[in-house]
């Protein structure tokens, strides 16, 4: 997405708009509603499970389905993908790397809610010192690729666990206690990217569209009252 206007000190939201593949953002927003419905139907329609057991299994099923899709979507968009297993045990999870970001996924209870504690998340969060400096990538920083650790959080409707509600990307502080700033909604990222691409296409269309060649109106000169010369009529 080179060529989009950026400030000297861009915000995290601006960097997300610039670095995340638009196709990846769109696929996530298209996939999550299907994942929520599929996970819910899978556990509630299983006659082997009682209601408490089905609700317990819902989160694990939803995570497994989405992590599988998350990995495939990231790879299809040219992003680097790593599988990480926590040192102290726990489920292996997907980490996607693109531009200045590394992203993992997590379900939260409500939009903007902070994830439950995790050793690996706390370990990753230490890299977000660049955000907490107040100025991204200040002179005393040495940022590298994937220098910002974000969590793609997603949540369901509070009254219906089968219905997807929202997806956001938040950046925890270095101690993994709270967000460094308000998480960025994926819908906002998608909309900003769409406007940028539409603007670029419109501009390109204007450049490629042939300009009409208007004939210059010729001033009508009075007809001479004398006879034509040998050169003939004037053009």
Order of alpha helices (4+ residues) and beta strands (2+ residues): alpha-alpha-alpha-beta-beta-beta-alpha-alpha-beta-beta-beta-alpha
